[in-house]
Amino acid sequence: MELREKQGLVGVLTIELLDTRGALMERRHVPNLITTAGKQLLARLLMGKADALPTRWAIAVGTGTAQPQILDTALGTQVDEAIDTTPKVEVVSRGDGTSMVRATVTAILPALTQPGVQPLTEAGIQITLGGSPPVLFNRVRFEEVNRGPNMVMKMTWEISF
């Protein structure tokens, strides 16, 4: 039996567009890029080098069109965010006797209150430690989603270790 891990750090964003009654209109799965700042945050937390524990998890969305880069520290053009007050961590068993750990951040952007649409094209998890500025843990660019007054946007980000 080989005793070497093969699983890396992988993130996938699921976007669900719901009408105001909660009916699913569209679902997308988009792999993302874990930023260097996100990897550094994990390493600092693991080694006890962080000044504080995470106190806030949010999914930020924006209208930027540039492709994600490993050194990104912010979205191209952030326009909104939704907070997850209860992020989850679970162990998932695989059929081959191994397992992985999955962290899940879920946030809901409500329908717009004014008429018109907001074309969203990017997202990222922002993690805040104590009173420090948020860290952009990961970033993704996706095909345009037109958020409007008749649509709720549910975002679920799964990060697997």
Disulfide bonds with the S-S distance in Angstrom:
none
